[in-house]
Amino acid sequence: SLECAMDATVGGDPVRVFGSVEVYCMPVEGGWSCTCSSSGSSSSLAIDISDPWDACSEATRRCPEVVDVQPSSDGAGTPLPPFPVPIF
């Protein structure tokens, strides 16, 4: 799970919001098949790297580029961390 911080504005005030991305990878012939998901958005990646650590690192880097990361909560309606966080 990746926690991503994004700068935004609310009512003209700068804030930082947080979202999460889940990354799941499994070995396939010649590399790894990874699924990235965030707030109902998901996408798959083919990672042509044999080393498991390097493949997961590459998927972690690429996942925020292929799914629409949205501000999220902990699932119980409680924002993570305080949402939004004012930027001073």
N, CA, C and O atoms as CSV, one atom per row, in Angstrom:
chain,resi,resn,atom,element,x,y,z
A,1,SER,N,N,0.839,-1.181,0.000
A,1,SER,CA,C,0.000,0.000,0.000
A,1,SER,C,C,0.882,1.241,0.000
A,1,SER,O,O,1.815,1.341,0.796
A,2,LEU,N,N,0.596,2.170,-0.874
A,2,LEU,CA,C,1.311,3.440,-0.947
A,2,LEU,C,C,0.402,4.541,-0.453
A,2,LEU,O,O,-0.775,4.576,-0.813
A,3,GLU,N,N,0.912,5.428,0.350
A,3,GLU,CA,C,0.180,6.620,0.752
A,3,GLU,C,C,0.765,7.781,-0.045
A,3,GLU,O,O,1.967,8.039,0.025
A,4,CYS,N,N,-0.066,8.473,-0.792
A,4,CYS,CA,C,0.383,9.546,-1.672
A,4,CYS,C,C,-0.159,10.886,-1.186
A,4,CYS,O,O,-1.337,10.997,-0.848
A,5,ALA,N,N,0.693,11.891,-1.153
A,5,ALA,CA,C,0.277,13.249,-0.799
A,5,ALA,C,C,0.156,14.061,-2.076
A,5,ALA,O,O,1.006,13.975,-2.962
A,6,MET,N,N,-0.915,14.857,-2.165
A,6,MET,CA,C,-1.142,15.693,-3.341
A,6,MET,C,C,-1.496,17.097,-2.880
A,6,MET,O,O,-2.296,17.271,-1.961
A,7,ASP,N,N,-0.905,18.095,-3.515
A,7,ASP,CA,C,-1.253,19.481,-3.212
A,7,ASP,C,C,-2.528,19.851,-3.963
A,7,ASP,O,O,-2.736,19.433,-5.102
A,8,ALA,N,N,-3.373,20.636,-3.312
A,8,ALA,CA,C,-4.641,21.068,-3.908
A,8,ALA,C,C,-5.010,22.423,-3.316
A,8,ALA,O,O,-4.302,22.953,-2.460
A,9,THR,N,N,-6.120,22.973,-3.780
A,9,THR,CA,C,-6.650,24.199,-3.182
A,9,THR,C,C,-8.120,23.985,-2.855
A,9,THR,O,O,-8.851,23.344,-3.610
A,10,VAL,N,N,-8.542,24.530,-1.722
A,10,VAL,CA,C,-9.943,24.490,-1.306
A,10,VAL,C,C,-10.315,25.909,-0.926
A,10,VAL,O,O,-9.754,26.476,0.012
A,11,GLY,N,N,-11.262,26.483,-1.656
A,11,GLY,CA,C,-11.663,27.860,-1.395
A,11,GLY,C,C,-10.507,28.838,-1.534
A,11,GLY,O,O,-10.455,29.848,-0.833
A,12,GLY,N,N,-9.579,28.538,-2.441
A,12,GLY,CA,C,-8.427,29.406,-2.666
A,12,GLY,C,C,-7.276,29.189,-1.695
A,12,GLY,O,O,-6.221,29.806,-1.845
A,13,ASP,N,N,-7.460,28.317,-0.698
A,13,ASP,CA,C,-6.402,28.043,0.271
A,13,ASP,C,C,-5.645,26.779,-0.121
A,13,ASP,O,O,-6.264,25.775,-0.473
A,14,PRO,N,N,-4.307,26.813,-0.065
A,14,PRO,CA,C,-3.535,25.607,-0.391
A,14,PRO,C,C,-3.682,24.563,0.715
A,14,PRO,O,O,-3.615,24.888,1.901
A,15,VAL,N,N,-3.880,23.314,0.316
A,15,VAL,CA,C,-4.002,22.195,1.247
A,15,VAL,C,C,-3.238,21.000,0.681
A,15,VAL,O,O,-2.886,20.977,-0.498
A,16,ARG,N,N,-2.992,20.025,1.523
A,16,ARG,CA,C,-2.404,18.761,1.078
A,16,ARG,C,C,-3.414,17.665,1.398
A,16,ARG,O,O,-3.875,17.552,2.533
A,17,VAL,N,N,-3.756,16.862,0.399
A,17,VAL,CA,C,-4.688,15.756,0.585
A,17,VAL,C,C,-3.926,14.445,0.396
A,17,VAL,O,O,-2.857,14.418,-0.214
A,18,PHE,N,N,-4.484,13.371,0.921
A,18,PHE,CA,C,-3.812,12.082,0.880
A,18,PHE,C,C,-4.696,11.041,0.214
A,18,PHE,O,O,-5.918,11.053,0.368
A,19,GLY,N,N,-4.069,10.148,-0.523
A,19,GLY,CA,C,-4.751,9.030,-1.150
A,19,GLY,C,C,-3.878,7.801,-1.027
A,19,GLY,O,O,-2.694,7.907,-0.707
A,20,SER,N,N,-4.447,6.645,-1.276
A,20,SER,CA,C,-3.657,5.421,-1.192
A,20,SER,C,C,-3.786,4.627,-2.480
A,20,SER,O,O,-4.793,4.699,-3.184
A,21,VAL,N,N,-2.740,3.870,-2.764
A,21,VAL,CA,C,-2.695,2.993,-3.928
A,21,VAL,C,C,-2.278,1.610,-3.436
A,21,VAL,O,O,-1.269,1.469,-2.745
A,22,GLU,N,N,-3.054,0.598,-3.792
A,22,GLU,CA,C,-2.704,-0.786,-3.468
A,22,GLU,C,C,-1.994,-1.390,-4.673
A,22,GLU,O,O,-2.420,-1.201,-5.813
A,23,VAL,N,N,-0.910,-2.116,-4.416
A,23,VAL,CA,C,-0.114,-2.733,-5.473
A,23,VAL,C,C,-0.008,-4.228,-5.181
A,23,VAL,O,O,0.466,-4.620,-4.115
A,24,TYR,N,N,-0.446,-5.061,-6.121
A,24,TYR,CA,C,-0.366,-6.514,-5.988
A,24,TYR,C,C,0.368,-7.064,-7.201
A,24,TYR,O,O,0.006,-6.758,-8.337
A,25,CYS,N,N,1.405,-7.878,-6.969
A,25,CYS,CA,C,2.171,-8.460,-8.072
A,25,CYS,C,C,2.253,-9.972,-7.924
A,25,CYS,O,O,2.344,-10.501,-6.817
A,26,MET,N,N,2.218,-10.657,-9.063
A,26,MET,CA,C,2.400,-12.104,-9.066
A,26,MET,C,C,3.301,-12.480,-10.234
A,26,MET,O,O,3.245,-11.858,-11.295
A,27,PRO,N,N,4.138,-13.508,-10.036
A,27,PRO,CA,C,5.057,-13.900,-11.102
A,27,PRO,C,C,4.314,-14.518,-12.285
A,27,PRO,O,O,3.358,-15.276,-12.121
A,28,VAL,N,N,4.779,-14.174,-13.463
A,28,VAL,CA,C,4.304,-14.776,-14.706
A,28,VAL,C,C,5.545,-15.100,-15.526
A,28,VAL,O,O,6.646,-14.657,-15.200
A,29,GLU,N,N,5.365,-15.861,-16.571
A,29,GLU,CA,C,6.509,-16.222,-17.400
A,29,GLU,C,C,7.187,-14.967,-17.949
A,29,GLU,O,O,6.560,-14.172,-18.650
A,30,GLY,N,N,8.450,-14.798,-17.632
A,30,GLY,CA,C,9.217,-13.671,-18.149
A,30,GLY,C,C,9.128,-12.397,-17.332
A,30,GLY,O,O,9.663,-11.370,-17.751
A,31,GLY,N,N,8.470,-12.423,-16.178
A,31,GLY,CA,C,8.381,-11.199,-15.381
A,31,GLY,C,C,7.284,-11.269,-14.342
A,31,GLY,O,O,7.110,-12.285,-13.668
A,32,TRP,N,N,6.541,-10.169,-14.217
A,32,TRP,CA,C,5.518,-10.036,-13.183
A,32,TRP,C,C,4.283,-9.361,-13.758
A,32,TRP,O,O,4.381,-8.503,-14.635
A,33,SER,N,N,3.123,-9.756,-13.257
A,33,SER,CA,C,1.870,-9.087,-13.575
A,33,SER,C,C,1.427,-8.377,-12.305
A,33,SER,O,O,1.243,-9.009,-11.266
A,34,CYS,N,N,1.258,-7.068,-12.390
A,34,CYS,CA,C,0.909,-6.278,-11.211
A,34,CYS,C,C,-0.418,-5.562,-11.436
A,34,CYS,O,O,-0.709,-5.095,-12.537
A,35,THR,N,N,-1.205,-5.486,-10.387
A,35,THR,CA,C,-2.462,-4.758,-10.402
A,35,THR,C,C,-2.355,-3.592,-9.437
A,35,THR,O,O,-1.915,-3.752,-8.299
A,36,CYS,N,N,-2.756,-2.427,-9.898
A,36,CYS,CA,C,-2.748,-1.212,-9.094
A,36,CYS,C,C,-4.203,-0.798,-8.903
A,36,CYS,O,O,-4.981,-0.809,-9.857
A,37,SER,N,N,-4.578,-0.434,-7.677
A,37,SER,CA,C,-5.950,0.023,-7.458
A,37,SER,C,C,-5.986,1.153,-6.448
A,37,SER,O,O,-5.195,1.203,-5.506
A,38,SER,N,N,-6.938,2.070,-6.672
A,38,SER,CA,C,-7.134,3.210,-5.787
A,38,SER,C,C,-8.544,3.738,-5.972
A,38,SER,O,O,-8.936,4.083,-7.086
A,39,SER,N,N,-9.302,3.802,-4.904
A,39,SER,CA,C,-10.633,4.421,-4.907
A,39,SER,C,C,-11.506,3.953,-6.066
A,39,SER,O,O,-12.128,4.775,-6.739
A,40,GLY,N,N,-11.560,2.654,-6.306
A,40,GLY,CA,C,-12.411,2.118,-7.352
A,40,GLY,C,C,-11.796,2.116,-8.730
A,40,GLY,O,O,-12.392,1.578,-9.663
A,41,SER,N,N,-10.625,2.700,-8.889
A,41,SER,CA,C,-9.912,2.701,-10.162
A,41,SER,C,C,-8.845,1.612,-10.105
A,41,SER,O,O,-8.136,1.495,-9.105
A,42,SER,N,N,-8.721,0.813,-11.170
A,42,SER,CA,C,-7.670,-0.204,-11.191
A,42,SER,C,C,-7.093,-0.331,-12.587
A,42,SER,O,O,-7.732,0.004,-13.585
A,43,SER,N,N,-5.861,-0.828,-12.628
A,43,SER,CA,C,-5.172,-1.019,-13.890
A,43,SER,C,C,-4.108,-2.093,-13.689
A,43,SER,O,O,-3.647,-2.321,-12.571
A,44,SER,N,N,-3.727,-2.744,-14.773
A,44,SER,CA,C,-2.697,-3.781,-14.714
A,44,SER,C,C,-1.428,-3.305,-15.387
A,44,SER,O,O,-1.455,-2.507,-16.324
A,45,LEU,N,N,-0.317,-3.815,-14.887
A,45,LEU,CA,C,0.991,-3.510,-15.457
A,45,LEU,C,C,1.735,-4.808,-15.726
A,45,LEU,O,O,1.656,-5.746,-14.933
A,46,ALA,N,N,2.453,-4.869,-16.831
A,46,ALA,CA,C,3.387,-5.960,-17.089
A,46,ALA,C,C,4.769,-5.431,-16.736
A,46,ALA,O,O,5.208,-4.414,-17.272
A,47,ILE,N,N,5.445,-6.119,-15.841
A,47,ILE,CA,C,6.778,-5.709,-15.409
A,47,ILE,C,C,7.761,-6.765,-15.898
A,47,ILE,O,O,7.735,-7.905,-15.436
A,48,ASP,N,N,8.622,-6.386,-16.828
A,48,ASP,CA,C,9.575,-7.317,-17.427
A,48,ASP,C,C,10.902,-7.296,-16.679
A,48,ASP,O,O,11.948,-6.987,-17.250
A,49,ILE,N,N,10.843,-7.631,-15.395
A,49,ILE,CA,C,12.020,-7.685,-14.535
A,49,ILE,C,C,11.927,-8.997,-13.771
A,49,ILE,O,O,10.858,-9.327,-13.257
A,50,SER,N,N,13.017,-9.755,-13.682
A,50,SER,CA,C,12.952,-11.057,-13.019
A,50,SER,C,C,13.078,-10.980,-11.504
A,50,SER,O,O,12.465,-11.784,-10.802
A,51,ASP,N,N,13.850,-10.040,-10.983
A,51,ASP,CA,C,14.065,-9.941,-9.546
A,51,ASP,C,C,12.796,-9.441,-8.846
A,51,ASP,O,O,12.273,-8.390,-9.217
A,52,PRO,N,N,12.289,-10.170,-7.842
A,52,PRO,CA,C,11.035,-9.768,-7.180
A,52,PRO,C,C,11.088,-8.374,-6.559
A,52,PRO,O,O,10.143,-7.600,-6.709
A,53,TRP,N,N,12.161,-8.046,-5.876
A,53,TRP,CA,C,12.263,-6.732,-5.226
A,53,TRP,C,C,12.248,-5.617,-6.266
A,53,TRP,O,O,11.542,-4.620,-6.113
A,54,ASP,N,N,13.038,-5.798,-7.330
A,54,ASP,CA,C,13.096,-4.783,-8.383
A,54,ASP,C,C,11.759,-4.650,-9.107
A,54,ASP,O,O,11.360,-3.546,-9.478
A,55,ALA,N,N,11.067,-5.770,-9.307
A,55,ALA,CA,C,9.759,-5.730,-9.970
A,55,ALA,C,C,8.743,-4.969,-9.119
A,55,ALA,O,O,7.991,-4.144,-9.637
A,56,CYS,N,N,8.722,-5.245,-7.820
A,56,CYS,CA,C,7.786,-4.533,-6.941
A,56,CYS,C,C,8.133,-3.053,-6.848
A,56,CYS,O,O,7.241,-2.206,-6.794
A,57,SER,N,N,9.415,-2.743,-6.829
A,57,SER,CA,C,9.835,-1.335,-6.799
A,57,SER,C,C,9.387,-0.610,-8.061
A,57,SER,O,O,8.927,0.530,-7.995
A,58,GLU,N,N,9.521,-1.266,-9.206
A,58,GLU,CA,C,9.092,-0.668,-10.472
A,58,GLU,C,C,7.572,-0.478,-10.495
A,58,GLU,O,O,7.086,0.563,-10.938
A,59,ALA,N,N,6.823,-1.474,-10.024
A,59,ALA,CA,C,5.360,-1.349,-9.979
A,59,ALA,C,C,4.950,-0.214,-9.049
A,59,ALA,O,O,4.035,0.548,-9.362
A,60,THR,N,N,5.617,-0.100,-7.917
A,60,THR,CA,C,5.328,0.972,-6.965
A,60,THR,C,C,5.550,2.336,-7.605
A,60,THR,O,O,4.781,3.267,-7.369
A,61,ARG,N,N,6.588,2.455,-8.404
A,61,ARG,CA,C,6.880,3.715,-9.084
A,61,ARG,C,C,5.830,4.021,-10.151
A,61,ARG,O,O,5.420,5.173,-10.297
A,62,ARG,N,N,5.390,3.005,-10.900
A,62,ARG,CA,C,4.501,3.223,-12.041
A,62,ARG,C,C,3.012,3.263,-11.707
A,62,ARG,O,O,2.241,3.872,-12.450
A,63,CYS,N,N,2.588,2.638,-10.621
A,63,CYS,CA,C,1.150,2.563,-10.315
A,63,CYS,C,C,0.455,3.921,-10.226
A,63,CYS,O,O,-0.627,4.069,-10.796
A,64,PRO,N,N,1.021,4.924,-9.539
A,64,PRO,CA,C,0.307,6.210,-9.491
A,64,PRO,C,C,0.116,6.861,-10.864
A,64,PRO,O,O,-0.696,7.775,-11.005
A,65,GLU,N,N,0.860,6.396,-11.879
A,65,GLU,CA,C,0.704,6.935,-13.233
A,65,GLU,C,C,-0.460,6.284,-13.981
A,65,GLU,O,O,-0.948,6.844,-14.963
A,66,VAL,N,N,-0.914,5.103,-13.530
A,66,VAL,CA,C,-1.932,4.372,-14.293
A,66,VAL,C,C,-3.288,4.269,-13.597
A,66,VAL,O,O,-4.247,3.783,-14.198
A,67,VAL,N,N,-3.388,4.717,-12.341
A,67,VAL,CA,C,-4.686,4.755,-11.660
A,67,VAL,C,C,-4.965,6.178,-11.203
A,67,VAL,O,O,-4.047,6.958,-10.950
A,68,ASP,N,N,-6.235,6.498,-11.102
A,68,ASP,CA,C,-6.662,7.825,-10.686
A,68,ASP,C,C,-6.686,7.872,-9.160
A,68,ASP,O,O,-7.663,7.453,-8.539
A,69,VAL,N,N,-5.612,8.382,-8.558
A,69,VAL,CA,C,-5.509,8.436,-7.104
A,69,VAL,C,C,-6.390,9.564,-6.590
A,69,VAL,O,O,-6.204,10.725,-6.953
A,70,GLN,N,N,-7.352,9.214,-5.740
A,70,GLN,CA,C,-8.282,10.179,-5.169
A,70,GLN,C,C,-8.061,10.264,-3.664
A,70,GLN,O,O,-7.609,9.298,-3.049
A,71,PRO,N,N,-8.375,11.408,-3.065
A,71,PRO,CA,C,-8.302,11.487,-1.604
A,71,PRO,C,C,-9.147,10.377,-0.991
A,71,PRO,O,O,-10.223,10.054,-1.493
A,72,SER,N,N,-8.650,9.802,0.090
A,72,SER,CA,C,-9.343,8.652,0.661
A,72,SER,C,C,-9.475,8.768,2.168
A,72,SER,O,O,-8.935,9.677,2.797
A,73,SER,N,N,-10.215,7.812,2.730
A,73,SER,CA,C,-10.371,7.711,4.176
A,73,SER,C,C,-9.957,6.310,4.587
A,73,SER,O,O,-9.573,5.497,3.746
A,74,ASP,N,N,-10.033,6.033,5.862
A,74,ASP,CA,C,-9.621,4.725,6.370
A,74,ASP,C,C,-10.685,3.645,6.186
A,74,ASP,O,O,-10.522,2.538,6.700
A,75,GLY,N,N,-11.754,3.932,5.475
A,75,GLY,CA,C,-12.816,2.965,5.249
A,75,GLY,C,C,-13.951,3.103,6.253
A,75,GLY,O,O,-15.045,2.582,6.036
A,76,ALA,N,N,-13.691,3.803,7.349
A,76,ALA,CA,C,-14.726,4.019,8.356
A,76,ALA,C,C,-15.226,5.453,8.299
A,76,ALA,O,O,-15.964,5.903,9.175
A,77,GLY,N,N,-14.814,6.164,7.255
A,77,GLY,CA,C,-15.237,7.544,7.091
A,77,GLY,C,C,-14.331,8.549,7.774
A,77,GLY,O,O,-14.587,9.752,7.730
A,78,THR,N,N,-13.266,8.059,8.410
A,78,THR,CA,C,-12.331,8.952,9.078
A,78,THR,C,C,-11.216,9.323,8.117
A,78,THR,O,O,-10.523,8.431,7.627
A,79,PRO,N,N,-11.014,10.594,7.829
A,79,PRO,CA,C,-9.958,10.987,6.895
A,79,PRO,C,C,-8.579,10.592,7.390
A,79,PRO,O,O,-8.319,10.584,8.593
A,80,LEU,N,N,-7.701,10.267,6.457
A,80,LEU,CA,C,-6.304,9.934,6.735
A,80,LEU,C,C,-5.396,10.947,6.093
A,80,LEU,O,O,-5.707,11.441,5.009
A,81,PRO,N,N,-4.300,11.272,6.708
A,81,PRO,CA,C,-4.343,11.943,7.987
A,81,PRO,C,C,-5.339,13.083,7.879
A,81,PRO,O,O,-6.117,13.117,6.925
A,82,PRO,N,N,-5.346,14.013,8.814
A,82,PRO,CA,C,-6.385,15.040,8.752
A,82,PRO,C,C,-6.581,15.558,7.328
A,82,PRO,O,O,-5.620,15.970,6.678
A,83,PHE,N,N,-7.795,15.539,6.856
A,83,PHE,CA,C,-8.092,15.877,5.462
A,83,PHE,C,C,-8.928,17.131,5.410
A,83,PHE,O,O,-9.956,17.151,6.087
A,84,PRO,N,N,-8.618,18.128,4.718
A,84,PRO,CA,C,-7.300,18.371,4.138
A,84,PRO,C,C,-6.358,18.984,5.166
A,84,PRO,O,O,-6.802,19.496,6.193
A,85,VAL,N,N,-5.074,18.932,4.894
A,85,VAL,CA,C,-4.065,19.504,5.777
A,85,VAL,C,C,-3.652,20.857,5.208
A,85,VAL,O,O,-3.154,20.914,4.084
A,86,PRO,N,N,-3.843,21.956,5.955
A,86,PRO,CA,C,-3.415,23.265,5.449
A,86,PRO,C,C,-1.904,23.302,5.243
A,86,PRO,O,O,-1.153,22.714,6.021
A,87,ILE,N,N,-1.467,23.984,4.208
A,87,ILE,CA,C,-0.042,24.170,3.941
A,87,ILE,C,C,0.322,25.571,4.387
A,87,ILE,O,O,-0.263,26.548,3.920
A,88,PHE,N,N,1.281,25.672,5.282
A,88,PHE,CA,C,1.701,26.976,5.801
A,88,PHE,C,C,3.002,27.398,5.194
A,88,PHE,O,O,3.512,28.472,5.512
